[in-house]
Amino acid sequence: MPAIVLLCLAYRMTTALALTLNEDERTWLAAHPELRLGVDVSWPSFEFRDEQGNDHGLTAAYVRLIEERLDVKLQPVEPSNWSAILEQPHMGQVDQLPGVMSTPKRQEYLIFTRPYLDLPIAILARNGGPQSRKLNERYGLKIAVVADYAPHELLRQQHPDLNLLPLRNIAAALQALATNQVDAMVGDLASSVWSLRQLKLDGVYISGETPYRYQLAMAAPRGQSMLVGILDKLFAELSTEEIAALQEPWVGSVLDKRNVWHETLLYGLPALLGLLAVIAIILRINRRLKREMRNREALEQELRNREQHFRDMVESLSAITWETESSGLTYTYVSPHAEKLLGYPCTNGWSPASGSATCTRTFASALCAPAWNNARPATTTPWNTACSPLTGSRCGCAISSPCCNATTTR
C-alpha cells in the first residue's frame, strides 16, 4: 500500500519536477492538491461566465495552464462582487486571486507574482461631452470607476480632488457614461473595449490614457509565499509562443488594433518637427559660416594680390621709394633700387631701427646731397652747410628724409 501511494505522488509531481522546483516546493504542492480561487465573474475579458456557468477569459486560461503544469485543482469560490472578493483573503476563504493588480493598500495583506500582462489605463468619453484627453483636464467633472478596482484605488490615492463615482462593474460604468450620468470613465483598456463591443454603446470612445498601467498579476495571502514562488517559476518558463496563445483570444486583438498612428502623430510628430527644426538651424549656421569663410579668404587673396601688384609696380620704377612710420624716424620699406642708385648697402643705409644717428645722417646725405648740389645755383650754399641732417632744413630733392621736414620739387 505505501508503494502505491508513492507511485501516485510521483505521477502527480512529474510535471512539477520539470519546473525545477526545490524539495520544499514539491512538498508544499503535495500537501495542497486543491486551492481555492477568488474570481470576479463580471470582468470580461479577464474573468466572466457564460449562461452555462463555464468560466472564460484570460485568467481562466492561466488557471487551466496552472492546473495542467502543477497537477493541482483550482476551485473557484462562489462569486461575489469585487469588494467582497478582496476581503476573502483576510478571512482565510481563498488561497489565490488569479487576476489582480498590486497596489499599496493590497500589499498590506497580499503577496504578488510578477505581472503577466501590462495594459494602459484608459479614459473614455462620449460624443457631445467633454473632450479632454488627460486626467488633469478632468477636475470638476464626474468620473465613473468600478468600485475598488485598481484604477479606483490609484485615482483615490493620487488624485483625491477628482469627483469619482464608484459603480459595481464595467458594464454599469459604461452605461452611466452613455446615458450622460457621468462625464467620463476610467478603466483598463482591454475590458473597456470588450464591454463596449458587447453592449454596442454608440458614441462612447477611448479619448486618452492615464499615466498609469494596469499590471495584471496573481496574488496569495501573506502566509502563502511558497505558492507565489512556484507560480513565478511557472510563468518564467513560458515561451513567447505559449504566452501569445494564452493572451491573443482575450487582449491581443485589442492591443493590436489600438490607434498606433494616432499616438505616433500625437507624440512623435512634434518631436520629429523639433528635431528637423534644430537640424535646419544647424545647417543654416554652417552655410553662413562657410560663406563668411569664403568671403574672408577671397578678401585676403585680393589684399595679397593688390600688395603684390603695388610691390611689383614700385620695384619696376627706376627711382627710390620708401615707407616710414608716422614719426619719420623708422623706415619700414625701401625699394631695391636705392642700393643700386646710391651704392649704399641696404643693411647700413635705411635700417635706423638701432637708433644710430650716424646711420640716419649718412643715409640722408647720400640720398639728398646729389639732388641738392645738382639743382642749386652757383651761389647757393652747398648741401653740407645748408641742409644739415641735424638742422632738419629743407633740401631740393623730391623726397622726405629724417633731415628734410618737407618735400620740395626741383
DOLO-349343 format. One record per residue (C-alpha): y negated, z, x. Coordinates in steps of 0.2 Angstrom, whole numbers, plus 5000, padded with zeros to 4 digits. Last residue first. Layout:
% DOLO-349343
+-------+------+------+
! north !   up ! east !
+-------+------+------+
!     Y !    Z !    X !
...
+-------+------+------+
***
This chain:
% DOLO-349343
+-------+------+------+
! north !   up ! east !
+-------+------+------+
!  4396 ! 4708 ! 5316 !
!  4402 ! 4719 ! 5302 !
!  4399 ! 4738 ! 5301 !
!  4411 ! 4751 ! 5296 !
!  4405 ! 4769 ! 5296 !
!  4410 ! 4786 ! 5305 !
!  4415 ! 4777 ! 5321 !
!  4422 ! 4788 ! 5334 !
!  4438 ! 4793 ! 5325 !
!  4440 ! 4775 ! 5320 !
!  4434 ! 4763 ! 5307 !
!  4435 ! 4744 ! 5309 !
!  4424 ! 4729 ! 5308 !
!  4416 ! 4732 ! 5325 !
!  4398 ! 4735 ! 5330 !
!  4398 ! 4753 ! 5333 !
!  4390 ! 4768 ! 5323 !
!  4389 ! 4785 ! 5331 !
!  4403 ! 4798 ! 5331 !
!  4395 ! 4807 ! 5345 !
!  4411 ! 4811 ! 5355 !
!  4418 ! 4793 ! 5353 !
!  4402 ! 4788 ! 5362 !
!  4394 ! 4773 ! 5354 !
!  4378 ! 4770 ! 5363 !
!  4382 ! 4775 ! 5381 !
!  4400 ! 4769 ! 5383 !
!  4397 ! 4755 ! 5372 !
!  4382 ! 4747 ! 5382 !
!  4364 ! 4750 ! 5376 !
!  4357 ! 4734 ! 5369 !
!  4345 ! 4724 ! 5380 !
!  4357 ! 4710 ! 5381 !
!  4360 ! 4709 ! 5363 !
!  4377 ! 4717 ! 5357 !
!  4391 ! 4707 ! 5350 !
!  4403 ! 4705 ! 5364 !
!  4399 ! 4723 ! 5370 !
!  4403 ! 4731 ! 5353 !
!  4419 ! 4721 ! 5350 !
!  4426 ! 4725 ! 5367 !
!  4421 ! 4743 ! 5366 !
!  4429 ! 4746 ! 5348 !
!  4448 ! 4746 ! 5351 !
!  4450 ! 4752 ! 5369 !
!  4436 ! 4764 ! 5367 !
!  4443 ! 4771 ! 5350 !
!  4461 ! 4773 ! 5358 !
!  4455 ! 4781 ! 5373 !
!  4444 ! 4793 ! 5363 !
!  4459 ! 4798 ! 5352 !
!  4471 ! 4800 ! 5366 !
!  4458 ! 4810 ! 5376 !
!  4455 ! 4821 ! 5361 !
!  4474 ! 4826 ! 5361 !
!  4478 ! 4834 ! 5344 !
!  4497 ! 4830 ! 5345 !
!  4495 ! 4820 ! 5330 !
!  4485 ! 4808 ! 5340 !
!  4498 ! 4794 ! 5338 !
!  4487 ! 4779 ! 5340 !
!  4486 ! 4775 ! 5358 !
!  4500 ! 4783 ! 5368 !
!  4515 ! 4778 ! 5358 !
!  4508 ! 4761 ! 5354 !
!  4506 ! 4756 ! 5371 !
!  4489 ! 4749 ! 5375 !
!  4488 ! 4730 ! 5379 !
!  4474 ! 4728 ! 5366 !
!  4480 ! 4713 ! 5357 !
!  4499 ! 4715 ! 5359 !
!  4498 ! 4734 ! 5357 !
!  4487 ! 4732 ! 5341 !
!  4498 ! 4718 ! 5334 !
!  4511 ! 4730 ! 5329 !
!  4501 ! 4736 ! 5314 !
!  4495 ! 4754 ! 5315 !
!  4502 ! 4767 ! 5302 !
!  4499 ! 4786 ! 5298 !
!  4485 ! 4788 ! 5310 !
!  4478 ! 4806 ! 5310 !
!  4460 ! 4810 ! 5312 !
!  4452 ! 4801 ! 5298 !
!  4451 ! 4816 ! 5287 !
!  4458 ! 4805 ! 5272 !
!  4473 ! 4801 ! 5282 !
!  4474 ! 4785 ! 5292 !
!  4481 ! 4768 ! 5290 !
!  4480 ! 4754 ! 5302 !
!  4477 ! 4735 ! 5303 !
!  4474 ! 4725 ! 5319 !
!  4472 ! 4707 ! 5318 !
!  4483 ! 4692 ! 5320 !
!  4490 ! 4694 ! 5302 !
!  4509 ! 4692 ! 5299 !
!  4511 ! 4711 ! 5300 !
!  4499 ! 4714 ! 5286 !
!  4508 ! 4701 ! 5274 !
!  4525 ! 4708 ! 5279 !
!  4520 ! 4726 ! 5276 !
!  4512 ! 4721 ! 5259 !
!  4528 ! 4712 ! 5254 !
!  4539 ! 4726 ! 5260 !
!  4529 ! 4739 ! 5250 !
!  4529 ! 4727 ! 5235 !
!  4548 ! 4725 ! 5236 !
!  4551 ! 4744 ! 5238 !
!  4540 ! 4748 ! 5223 !
!  4549 ! 4735 ! 5213 !
!  4566 ! 4742 ! 5218 !
!  4559 ! 4760 ! 5213 !
!  4554 ! 4753 ! 5196 !
!  4570 ! 4744 ! 5193 !
!  4580 ! 4760 ! 5198 !
!  4569 ! 4770 ! 5186 !
!  4571 ! 4758 ! 5172 !
!  4590 ! 4758 ! 5174 !
!  4590 ! 4777 ! 5175 !
!  4580 ! 4778 ! 5159 !
!  4591 ! 4766 ! 5150 !
!  4607 ! 4776 ! 5156 !
!  4599 ! 4792 ! 5150 !
!  4595 ! 4784 ! 5133 !
!  4612 ! 4777 ! 5131 !
!  4620 ! 4794 ! 5135 !
!  4608 ! 4803 ! 5123 !
!  4613 ! 4791 ! 5109 !
!  4632 ! 4793 ! 5113 !
!  4630 ! 4812 ! 5112 !
!  4621 ! 4811 ! 5096 !
!  4634 ! 4799 ! 5089 !
!  4648 ! 4811 ! 5094 !
!  4640 ! 4826 ! 5086 !
!  4638 ! 4816 ! 5070 !
!  4656 ! 4810 ! 5070 !
!  4662 ! 4828 ! 5072 !
!  4651 ! 4833 ! 5058 !
!  4657 ! 4819 ! 5047 !
!  4675 ! 4824 ! 5051 !
!  4672 ! 4842 ! 5047 !
!  4664 ! 4837 ! 5030 !
!  4678 ! 4825 ! 5027 !
!  4692 ! 4838 ! 5031 !
!  4688 ! 4852 ! 5018 !
!  4685 ! 4843 ! 5002 !
!  4692 ! 4826 ! 5007 !
!  4709 ! 4834 ! 5013 !
!  4710 ! 4845 ! 4998 !
!  4708 ! 4831 ! 4986 !
!  4720 ! 4820 ! 4996 !
!  4733 ! 4834 ! 4995 !
!  4732 ! 4835 ! 4977 !
!  4748 ! 4845 ! 4975 !
!  4763 ! 4835 ! 4970 !
!  4774 ! 4840 ! 4985 !
!  4771 ! 4859 ! 4981 !
!  4776 ! 4857 ! 4963 !
!  4790 ! 4846 ! 4967 !
!  4797 ! 4858 ! 4979 !
!  4795 ! 4874 ! 4968 !
!  4810 ! 4875 ! 4956 !
!  4823 ! 4861 ! 4960 !
!  4817 ! 4860 ! 4978 !
!  4819 ! 4878 ! 4983 !
!  4838 ! 4881 ! 4985 !
!  4842 ! 4863 ! 4992 !
!  4827 ! 4864 ! 5004 !
!  4833 ! 4881 ! 5011 !
!  4850 ! 4874 ! 5014 !
!  4843 ! 4859 ! 5023 !
!  4832 ! 4869 ! 5034 !
!  4847 ! 4879 ! 5039 !
!  4850 ! 4897 ! 5033 !
!  4854 ! 4909 ! 5047 !
!  4838 ! 4919 ! 5046 !
!  4840 ! 4922 ! 5027 !
!  4857 ! 4930 ! 5030 !
!  4851 ! 4941 ! 5044 !
!  4836 ! 4946 ! 5034 !
!  4848 ! 4951 ! 5019 !
!  4858 ! 4962 ! 5030 !
!  4843 ! 4971 ! 5037 !
!  4836 ! 4974 ! 5019 !
!  4853 ! 4981 ! 5014 !
!  4853 ! 4993 ! 5028 !
!  4836 ! 4999 ! 5023 !
!  4842 ! 5005 ! 5006 !
!  4834 ! 5023 ! 5006 !
!  4817 ! 5016 ! 5004 !
!  4821 ! 5006 ! 4988 !
!  4825 ! 4988 ! 4990 !
!  4815 ! 4972 ! 4991 !
!  4816 ! 4953 ! 4992 !
!  4802 ! 4942 ! 4997 !
!  4789 ! 4930 ! 4989 !
!  4773 ! 4928 ! 4999 !
!  4760 ! 4923 ! 4987 !
!  4745 ! 4919 ! 4997 !
!  4727 ! 4925 ! 4996 !
!  4710 ! 4916 ! 4999 !
!  4710 ! 4911 ! 4981 !
!  4713 ! 4893 ! 4976 !
!  4704 ! 4881 ! 4965 !
!  4702 ! 4872 ! 4948 !
!  4720 ! 4870 ! 4943 !
!  4720 ! 4863 ! 4925 !
!  4719 ! 4868 ! 4907 !
!  4713 ! 4855 ! 4895 !
!  4729 ! 4852 ! 4886 !
!  4742 ! 4865 ! 4885 !
!  4760 ! 4857 ! 4885 !
!  4768 ! 4874 ! 4885 !
!  4782 ! 4869 ! 4897 !
!  4771 ! 4859 ! 4908 !
!  4758 ! 4873 ! 4909 !
!  4772 ! 4885 ! 4912 !
!  4779 ! 4876 ! 4927 !
!  4761 ! 4874 ! 4934 !
!  4757 ! 4892 ! 4933 !
!  4774 ! 4897 ! 4940 !
!  4772 ! 4887 ! 4955 !
!  4754 ! 4890 ! 4959 !
!  4754 ! 4909 ! 4959 !
!  4741 ! 4917 ! 4946 !
!  4723 ! 4919 ! 4942 !
!  4716 ! 4914 ! 4925 !
!  4699 ! 4909 ! 4920 !
!  4685 ! 4911 ! 4906 !
!  4695 ! 4921 ! 4894 !
!  4698 ! 4921 ! 4876 !
!  4694 ! 4902 ! 4875 !
!  4710 ! 4897 ! 4867 !
!  4717 ! 4888 ! 4882 !
!  4713 ! 4903 ! 4893 !
!  4722 ! 4915 ! 4882 !
!  4737 ! 4903 ! 4881 !
!  4738 ! 4903 ! 4900 !
!  4738 ! 4922 ! 4901 !
!  4751 ! 4924 ! 4887 !
!  4763 ! 4911 ! 4895 !
!  4761 ! 4919 ! 4912 !
!  4766 ! 4937 ! 4906 !
!  4761 ! 4953 ! 4898 !
!  4742 ! 4952 ! 4900 !
!  4730 ! 4960 ! 4911 !
!  4711 ! 4956 ! 4908 !
!  4701 ! 4957 ! 4924 !
!  4682 ! 4958 ! 4925 !
!  4679 ! 4957 ! 4944 !
!  4670 ! 4971 ! 4952 !
!  4685 ! 4979 ! 4960 !
!  4688 ! 4964 ! 4971 !
!  4700 ! 4969 ! 4985 !
!  4710 ! 4982 ! 4975 !
!  4710 ! 4975 ! 4958 !
!  4711 ! 4957 ! 4964 !
!  4726 ! 4961 ! 4975 !
!  4735 ! 4971 ! 4962 !
!  4733 ! 4958 ! 4948 !
!  4738 ! 4944 ! 4960 !
!  4754 ! 4954 ! 4965 !
!  4759 ! 4955 ! 4946 !
!  4755 ! 4972 ! 4939 !
!  4749 ! 4965 ! 4922 !
!  4748 ! 4946 ! 4922 !
!  4731 ! 4940 ! 4926 !
!  4717 ! 4934 ! 4914 !
!  4699 ! 4933 ! 4921 !
!  4683 ! 4937 ! 4911 !
!  4667 ! 4930 ! 4920 !
!  4654 ! 4941 ! 4927 !
!  4659 ! 4938 ! 4945 !
!  4669 ! 4921 ! 4945 !
!  4659 ! 4912 ! 4959 !
!  4665 ! 4924 ! 4972 !
!  4683 ! 4920 ! 4967 !
!  4681 ! 4901 ! 4971 !
!  4682 ! 4885 ! 4962 !
!  4668 ! 4887 ! 4948 !
!  4669 ! 4875 ! 4934 !
!  4665 ! 4887 ! 4920 !
!  4672 ! 4881 ! 4903 !
!  4671 ! 4864 ! 4895 !
!  4688 ! 4859 ! 4901 !
!  4699 ! 4874 ! 4906 !
!  4701 ! 4884 ! 4922 !
!  4715 ! 4890 ! 4933 !
!  4713 ! 4899 ! 4950 !
!  4728 ! 4898 ! 4962 !
!  4737 ! 4910 ! 4973 !
!  4745 ! 4898 ! 4985 !
!  4763 ! 4899 ! 4989 !
!  4774 ! 4906 ! 5003 !
!  4793 ! 4907 ! 5001 !
!  4807 ! 4917 ! 5010 !
!  4796 ! 4932 ! 5015 !
!  4804 ! 4944 ! 5027 !
!  4813 ! 4957 ! 5018 !
!  4804 ! 4971 ! 5010 !
!  4805 ! 4990 ! 5009 !
!  4800 ! 4999 ! 4993 !
!  4792 ! 5016 ! 4989 !
!  4775 ! 5016 ! 4997 !
!  4776 ! 4998 ! 5002 !
!  4773 ! 4994 ! 4983 !
!  4755 ! 5000 ! 4984 !
!  4751 ! 4991 ! 5000 !
!  4758 ! 4975 ! 4993 !
!  4774 ! 4965 ! 4997 !
!  4778 ! 4952 ! 4985 !
!  4794 ! 4952 ! 4973 !
!  4808 ! 4941 ! 4969 !
!  4826 ! 4948 ! 4971 !
!  4822 ! 4967 ! 4967 !
!  4837 ! 4977 ! 4974 !
!  4847 ! 4993 ! 4971 !
!  4841 ! 4997 ! 4953 !
!  4841 ! 5012 ! 4942 !
!  4836 ! 5025 ! 4955 !
!  4822 ! 5032 ! 4945 !
!  4808 ! 5027 ! 4958 !
!  4817 ! 5010 ! 4960 !
!  4815 ! 5007 ! 4941 !
!  4797 ! 5009 ! 4940 !
!  4793 ! 4991 ! 4946 !
!  4804 ! 4985 ! 4932 !
!  4794 ! 4994 ! 4919 !
!  4778 ! 4985 ! 4925 !
!  4787 ! 4969 ! 4925 !
!  4793 ! 4970 ! 4907 !
!  4811 ! 4974 ! 4903 !
!  4827 ! 4966 ! 4907 !
!  4844 ! 4975 ! 4906 !
!  4849 ! 4977 ! 4924 !
!  4855 ! 4962 ! 4933 !
!  4872 ! 4964 ! 4942 !
!  4874 ! 4957 ! 4960 !
!  4892 ! 4956 ! 4964 !
!  4896 ! 4956 ! 4983 !
!  4905 ! 4943 ! 4994 !
!  4891 ! 4943 ! 5007 !
!  4889 ! 4924 ! 5008 !
!  4894 ! 4920 ! 4990 !
!  4885 ! 4934 ! 4981 !
!  4870 ! 4931 ! 4992 !
!  4869 ! 4912 ! 4988 !
!  4871 ! 4916 ! 4969 !
!  4856 ! 4928 ! 4971 !
!  4846 ! 4915 ! 4980 !
!  4848 ! 4903 ! 4966 !
!  4844 ! 4916 ! 4953 !
!  4828 ! 4920 ! 4963 !
!  4823 ! 4901 ! 4962 !
!  4825 ! 4900 ! 4943 !
!  4839 ! 4902 ! 4930 !
!  4849 ! 4916 ! 4922 !
!  4860 ! 4912 ! 4908 !
!  4857 ! 4921 ! 4891 !
!  4862 ! 4907 ! 4880 !
!  4844 ! 4903 ! 4875 !
!  4839 ! 4901 ! 4893 !
!  4834 ! 4915 ! 4905 !
!  4820 ! 4917 ! 4917 !
!  4816 ! 4921 ! 4935 !
!  4807 ! 4910 ! 4948 !
!  4801 ! 4895 ! 4938 !
!  4798 ! 4904 ! 4926 !
!  4793 ! 4922 ! 4925 !
!  4798 ! 4930 ! 4909 !
!  4816 ! 4935 ! 4914 !
!  4809 ! 4948 ! 4926 !
!  4824 ! 4955 ! 4936 !
!  4829 ! 4972 ! 4943 !
!  4846 ! 4969 ! 4951 !
!  4860 ! 4982 ! 4953 !
!  4872 ! 4980 ! 4967 !
!  4891 ! 4979 ! 4967 !
!  4903 ! 4979 ! 4982 !
!  4894 ! 4994 ! 4990 !
!  4905 ! 5003 ! 5001 !
!  4912 ! 4988 ! 5009 !
!  4894 ! 4981 ! 5012 !
!  4890 ! 4998 ! 5020 !
!  4905 ! 4997 ! 5032 !
!  4900 ! 4979 ! 5037 !
!  4883 ! 4984 ! 5041 !
!  4888 ! 4999 ! 5051 !
!  4900 ! 4989 ! 5061 !
!  4887 ! 4975 ! 5065 !
!  4885 ! 4959 ! 5056 !
!  4887 ! 4943 ! 5065 !
!  4884 ! 4933 ! 5049 !
!  4901 ! 4925 ! 5050 !
!  4908 ! 4943 ! 5048 !
!  4900 ! 4943 ! 5031 !
!  4910 ! 4928 ! 5026 !
!  4927 ! 4936 ! 5031 !
!  4922 ! 4953 ! 5024 !
!  4931 ! 4951 ! 5007 !
!  4947 ! 4945 ! 5015 !
!  4947 ! 4959 ! 5027 !
!  4945 ! 4972 ! 5013 !
!  4959 ! 4964 ! 5003 !
!  4970 ! 4964 ! 5019 !
!  4966 ! 4982 ! 5022 !
!  4970 ! 4987 ! 5004 !
!  4987 ! 4978 ! 5005 !
!  4991 ! 4987 ! 5022 !
!  4987 ! 5004 ! 5014 !
!  5000 ! 5000 ! 5000 !
+-------+------+------+
***
